[in-house]
Amino acid sequence: DYCFTTIREVSNSRLGIGPYFSCWTAIHNYTDDNNNRWENRWTDFFAAVRLTHHLTYFVRKKLDMCSGIIIGARYKHYHYIEKESQGIPNDYRKQQFYPAIGITASMRYYFYKNIGVFGEFSLGYKTDMYLFGLAYKLQSSN
């Protein structure tokens, strides 16, 4: 996210705004006792905007702690295929769009210049509950 202002009247913290993306996919294939083949596919995309509040004491060091409000949309796609032994396929698809809103708390630790790890917890409607991963800072905030 991009920190666009400091809140000097209230505290020494910063406000930021930025994009938020998340996606995953899973595939499950199996064959039952009647030699029917099944394939299940799940795909999930999440895109949002997040307004963040960074604690300035930690931003200047290697640790960045922030809370935020997230607003966006989630797209879910489910695809189910049953291939019977006679060769007649049963194909079922379901697609859904959901609004998403929630609050987040995250921590980033930069172990080398602009590269680090992050952990995030979110509470809300159709948001990711927790995320872990690698972080890359595009521009130093020092």
C-alpha positions in Angstrom: 0.0 0.0 0.0 0.9 3.6 -0.4 1.2 5.7 2.8 -0.2 9.1 1.8 -0.4 11.0 5.1 0.6 11.1 8.7 -1.8 11.7 11.6 0.3 14.1 13.7 -2.7 15.6 15.7 -3.7 12.2 17.1 -0.6 10.0 16.9 2.6 9.5 15.0 1.1 6.9 12.6 0.4 6.9 8.9 -2.6 6.2 6.7 -2.2 4.2 3.5 -4.3 2.9 0.6 -3.6 0.0 -1.8 -4.8 -2.9 -3.9 -5.5 -6.3 -2.4 -5.5 -9.5 -4.4 -5.9 -13.1 -3.5 -6.5 -16.3 -5.7 -6.3 -20.0 -5.4 -7.4 -23.1 -7.3 -7.8 -26.8 -6.4 -8.4 -29.9 -8.5 -9.5 -33.3 -7.3 -9.6 -36.3 -9.6 -10.7 -39.8 -8.6 -12.3 -43.1 -9.9 -15.1 -44.8 -8.1 -15.8 -48.6 -7.8 -17.9 -48.6 -11.0 -15.0 -47.2 -13.0 -16.6 -43.7 -13.3 -14.1 -40.9 -13.3 -14.8 -37.7 -11.4 -13.1 -34.3 -11.5 -13.8 -31.4 -9.2 -12.3 -27.9 -9.7 -12.6 -24.9 -7.4 -11.3 -21.5 -8.3 -11.5 -18.4 -6.2 -10.5 -14.7 -6.9 -10.6 -11.8 -4.5 -9.9 -8.2 -5.5 -10.3 -5.2 -3.1 -9.1 -1.9 -1.9 -7.6 -1.6 1.5 -7.3 1.5 3.7 -4.5 0.9 6.3 -3.3 2.5 9.5 0.4 1.9 10.1 2.1 2.4 13.5 5.0 4.7 12.8 7.2 3.4 15.6 7.5 0.0 13.8 7.5 1.4 10.2 10.9 2.9 10.6 12.4 -0.5 11.7 12.2 -3.9 10.0 8.8 -4.6 11.4 5.6 -3.1 9.9 2.4 -3.5 11.9 -0.9 -2.2 10.5 -4.7 -2.5 10.7 -7.1 -1.8 7.9 -10.5 -1.8 6.3 -11.0 -3.8 3.2 -13.8 -3.5 0.6 -14.0 -5.5 -2.6 -15.5 -8.5 -4.4 -15.0 -12.3 -4.5 -15.6 -14.5 -7.5 -16.0 -18.3 -7.0 -16.2 -20.9 -9.7 -17.0 -24.6 -9.2 -16.7 -27.1 -12.0 -17.8 -30.7 -11.6 -17.4 -33.4 -14.3 -18.5 -37.0 -14.0 -17.3 -39.2 -16.9 -19.3 -42.5 -16.8 -17.8 -45.7 -18.0 -20.3 -45.6 -21.0 -18.8 -42.2 -22.0 -21.7 -39.9 -21.2 -20.3 -36.9 -19.3 -22.2 -35.1 -16.6 -21.0 -31.5 -16.6 -22.0 -29.0 -13.9 -20.7 -25.4 -13.3 -21.5 -22.8 -10.7 -20.3 -19.2 -10.6 -20.9 -16.7 -7.9 -20.0 -13.1 -7.2 -20.0 -11.8 -3.6 -19.3 -8.4 -2.1 -16.6 -8.5 0.5 -15.9 -6.2 3.5 -13.9 -6.6 6.6 -11.2 -5.4 9.0 -7.6 -6.7 8.9 -4.5 -6.8 11.1 -1.2 -7.6 9.6 2.5 -7.8 10.4 5.4 -7.6 7.9 9.0 -8.3 8.8 11.7 -7.3 6.3 14.7 -9.5 6.8 16.6 -8.1 3.7 16.2 -4.5 2.4 12.8 -4.7 0.7 12.1 -8.5 1.0 10.3 -10.0 3.9 7.5 -12.2 5.2 4.0 -11.3 6.3 1.1 -12.7 8.2 -2.4 -11.3 8.2 -5.7 -12.0 9.9 -9.0 -10.7 8.6 -12.5 -10.7 10.1 -15.5 -9.9 7.8 -17.9 -11.0 5.1 -16.3 -13.1 2.3 -12.7 -12.0 3.2 -9.7 -14.4 3.6 -9.5 -15.3 7.3 -5.7 -15.6 7.4 -2.8 -15.2 4.9 0.9 -15.9 5.1 3.5 -15.2 2.5 6.4 -13.2 1.1 6.4 -9.4 1.0 8.2 -7.0 -1.3 8.4 -3.3 -0.7 8.5 -1.3 -3.9 9.8 1.9 -2.3 11.5 2.4 1.1 9.4 4.4 3.5 12.5 5.7 5.4 
